[in-house]
Amino acid sequence: MDRECPYIETRPEDLVCGASVTSMVPSIMEFTTYCDTEEHYRCPILLARVLRESSGHPRSSSVFGR
């Protein structure tokens, strides 16, 4: 089983959550709790993505009225 979340993206200055609609940068606590462990399946951002995908809503910024 992979330790690291498949949605975490490494960028030159930080790590970005690819599961997030807004491409958020996880805090150190979030990263060590979810992103860098086998517990990434419990991450609220990842769970929200799975729910969005299963409901048929596309991943877009239109959710926020942009």
C-alpha positions as CSV (number, residue, x, y, z in Angstrom):
1,M,0.0,0.0,0.0
2,D,1.3,3.5,-0.9
3,R,2.2,5.7,2.0
4,E,1.8,9.0,0.3
5,C,-1.5,10.4,-1.1
6,P,-1.6,10.1,-4.9
7,Y,-3.0,13.6,-5.1
8,I,-0.1,15.4,-3.4
9,E,1.9,17.4,-5.9
10,T,5.4,18.5,-5.3
11,R,6.2,22.0,-6.5
12,P,9.4,24.0,-6.1
13,E,8.4,25.9,-3.0
14,D,5.7,23.7,-1.5
15,L,3.3,20.8,-1.7
16,V,-0.1,21.2,-3.3
17,C,-3.2,19.1,-2.7
18,G,-4.5,18.0,-6.2
19,A,-7.7,16.7,-4.6
20,S,-8.6,20.2,-3.6
21,V,-10.8,22.4,-5.9
22,T,-8.6,25.4,-4.9
23,S,-5.2,23.6,-5.1
24,M,-4.7,24.3,-1.4
25,V,-1.3,23.9,0.3
26,P,-1.7,21.5,3.3
27,S,-0.4,22.6,6.7
28,I,2.4,20.7,8.3
29,M,-0.2,19.0,10.5
30,E,-2.5,18.1,7.6
31,F,0.5,16.7,5.6
32,T,1.9,14.6,8.5
33,T,-1.6,13.4,9.4
34,Y,-3.0,12.6,6.0
35,C,-0.8,13.2,3.0
36,D,2.4,11.4,4.1
37,T,0.7,8.3,5.7
38,E,-1.6,5.4,4.9
39,E,-4.3,7.5,6.4
40,H,-4.7,9.7,3.3
41,Y,-8.0,7.9,2.7
42,R,-9.4,9.7,5.8
43,C,-8.5,13.2,4.5
44,P,-11.6,15.4,4.4
45,I,-10.4,17.1,1.2
46,L,-9.9,13.7,-0.5
47,L,-13.3,12.5,0.8
48,A,-15.0,15.7,-0.6
49,R,-13.4,15.0,-4.0
50,V,-14.7,11.4,-4.0
51,L,-18.1,12.6,-3.1
52,R,-18.1,15.3,-5.8
53,E,-17.0,12.7,-8.4
54,S,-19.6,10.1,-7.4
55,S,-22.4,12.7,-7.5
56,G,-21.5,13.7,-11.0
57,H,-20.4,17.2,-10.2
58,P,-17.3,18.2,-12.2
59,R,-14.2,19.5,-10.5
60,S,-14.4,23.2,-11.4
61,S,-14.3,26.6,-9.8
62,S,-17.9,27.3,-10.9
63,V,-18.9,25.8,-7.6
64,F,-17.6,29.1,-6.0
65,G,-19.4,31.3,-8.5
66,R,-16.3,32.2,-10.6
